[in-house]
């Protein structure tokens, strides 16, 4: 019989800090880049974890979505940026990171929407190094926030904003998932632990300040910028986010099957 440990995966960026700061210590936390967490979930290293929405599409037959929590934006996200010295429509080559399937899938969809012919190079997420080999560089997470601050001279295209403008839907970059065979009580307990932290972040000023301090310690970014960032990125998924997620899975990831949820609290989508 399989033995499950009380472990929750977390993305090694600040965008899930509202869910993990002050988490019940009975849960262990496994931090890793987004795409690595997909493998951890599939190998049963953790009960649930946030993974790229594009990875859910790739493994939808083995995984279920966990409701209420995720990583979404209704406009500018600030941490998924295409940098370059020219706009996307003039780029012939783009360097993309190896650690975020959703951002790359979104970029490829935007390129196709503009009917462009672009060559892609997969490499480590180093902005300067990427721009040495390509016209554009897709950078995500804390490095994108840093890059936007340090290189204001570069053209910067916020991919979330581009998606929202083109589709009218929010952009859901990350979803919390569990293996379909994970014991349901463990999934619910992990979900409740994360959701309790999110509720405090949303309603208790001291809890929000604790998240901002943690993010500042990790990134060195000004508190004012971090406060603004957590108004650009959201961890609570709304019905509009569900519609955006469905649109992204279908249009950018080619998933025709209806997404499966760990428990059906999601109202039918119009």
N, C-alpha and C positions, 0 to 999 in steps of 0.2 A: 504493500500500500504506500502511495506517495505521501511524504510528509512536507507540508507547506510551511515555510517560515513567515513570520510577520514582517515582511519587507515590502516597502513601496519604492518603486523606481521614481527618480526625479531627474528632470533635465538639468544639465550642468550650466544653465544660464540663470539670470535673475527673474525671468518671466514667470516662474512658478513660485517665487518667494512667498506670495500671500497664502499659498496653500501649505507651505512647509515650515514657515517660521513659527516656532512654538508648538510643533506637532507633538502629540501624545508620545512620550518616550517609550511606550510599549511597542512602537513600530520602529524598525530599523529602516534606514534610508540608503538606497543605492543610487549614487549620482553618476551620470554618464551623458555623453552627447546624445541628441535625439535619436539618430538612427541606430546607435548601439543599444538603446533601451528596447528596441523592437526585438532584437535577439535575446535579451535578458528575459522578456516576457515569454517568448516562445520556448525558452529553455526552462521555464518555471523558476527563475531566480528571484522573482518578485510576484506579489499578488496582482498588482496592477501598476501601470506606468503611463506617463504621457509620451506618445510617439508621434512622428509626422503623420498627418492625415493621409498622405500618399502611401505610407507604409501600411496603414490599415487597409487601403484599397488592395494592396498587393497580397495581403494575408487575411482577407476578410472571411475566408472559409474556416480559419482557425481561431479568430478573435471575436470578441464582442465589445461594443462601445459602452462606456460607463457614463451615465447621464450627469448633467448639471455642470461638470467641470471640464475645462479645456484651455486652449490658448487661441484667442480670437481678437479681431480688430474690426471696427466699423469705419476706418479711414486710415490715416497715417499710422504706421506702427513703429517707425523709427529704428527698428532692429532687423529689418529685411530690406537691404538697399543694394541697388545696382549702381556702382560707381564707374566713372569714366571721364574722359576729356571731351566726350561728344554724346549726344542723345542716343537712345536705343536704336532709333531708326537709321542711324549712320554707322552702327557697329557691325563689323564682319566677324569678330571673334569675342567670346566671353569666357572667362575663367569662372568655374563654379566650385563650391565646396563639396566635400565628400560626406558631410555630416548632417545634411538636412534635405530629405527627399521632397518635402512639400514645397520648399522655396524653389528648388530646381524645377519641379513640375509646373509651378506657377509661372516661372520665367519662360519655360518652353512654350506654355500656352499663350503667354503674351506675345512672344516672338511669332508664333503661328498666326495669332490674330492680326499682326501687322504684316503678315505674308513676307517675312524676312528669311534670308538664307544665312544662318549663323553657324560658325564652327565653335564647339564647346571643348574646353580643356578642364579636366577634373584635377584639382590640386588642393593642398592645404590652405586654410583660410588666412592668408597673409595678404593684406590689401596691396602693399607696395610690390611684392613679388608677383602677384596676379596681374597687375597692370604692366609689368615688364614683358609679359608674354601674350597679352590679349588687350583688345580695345576696351573691354568692360570687365568688372569684377563684381560678382555677387557675394556679398558678405552678410552674415547674420549674427544675431545675438549681441553680446557685449561688444564684440569687435566692430559691429556696424555702428553702434552708438559712439564708440571711440572714434571711428573713422570719420563720421559726420562732423564731429567736433574738431578733429585735427586737420581735416582736409576740406575746408569750405570752398576751396577753389574748384573742386571737382564737380561735374554734373552728378546729381544724386536723384535716382528714381526710386521712390518708395513703392515696392511691389504691392503692398496691401492697398494703398490708395489707388493704384492703377487697376486692381481687380474691382474695387468698389465702384470706381467711376465707369468701368466697362460693363459690369453686370448688375449693379444696384444691390448686391448682396454683401453682407459682412464676409470677411475672409477668416476661415478657421484653419490655422496652421497646425495645431496640435490637438490630439484627442487622447483621452485616457481610455485605456483598453485593458482587458484581461483575457486570458485564454478561455475559450468556451467551456473547458472542463474544470476551471477553477471552482473550488467549493463556494457556492453562492453566499454563505454567511461571512466568509472572509472578504469577499468583494464588497459586500454591504458595509462591513466594519471599517474597511480601509476608506471607502467612499465617505462614510460618516465622519471619520477623523479628518479628512481633507476639507470636507464641506464646513465643519465647525470652525476651522481656521479661516476659511474664506468669509464666513458670516462675521467673525470678529473683525477681520480686516475691513469689511464694508461698513461696520457699525460702531466700532470702538476706536476712538482716535489714538489711544496708546498702542493698540495692536498695529495700526497703520504706521505709526512712527517707528515701531520695532522693525517692520519690514523695510522701511526706507533706510534705517541705519544699517541693516544687514546688507542691503544692496549697495550702499555707499562703501562699506568695508570691502566688498568684493570687487567693485569697479573703480572706485575713486571718483565717480561722477558726482557733480553737485547735487545736493538734496533736492533743489528746485527742479532740476532736470529729471530726477528720478520720480518725483511726485507727479510731474507731467506725464512721464512714461507710463505710470500705472493708471493713467486716465486714457492712454492710447491702446494698451493691451489689457484684455479682460480674461479672467479665469472662470467666470460664470457664463455658461452657454444658455442663450435665450431661444425662443422659437425662431426668431430671425436668423440666429446663428445656425440652427438646424437646417434651415432652408439654404443658407450659404454653404454649409458643409455638403449637403446633397448636390448642389450645383457644382462645387469644386470636384467632388468625387466623380461625377458624371462627365463634366467637360474636360477637366485637366488630367484625370486619372483613368478615364475610360471604364469606370465601374458602373455596370448596368443593374447589378443586383441591389435590392433594397438593403441598406445597412441594418445590422442586427444590434440590438441594445441588450445590456445585461438584464434589465427588466424593463418592461414596456410602460414607461411613464411619459413617453413622447407622444403628443397628440398627432394624429394624421396630418400630413402637410398638404396644404392646398396646391 
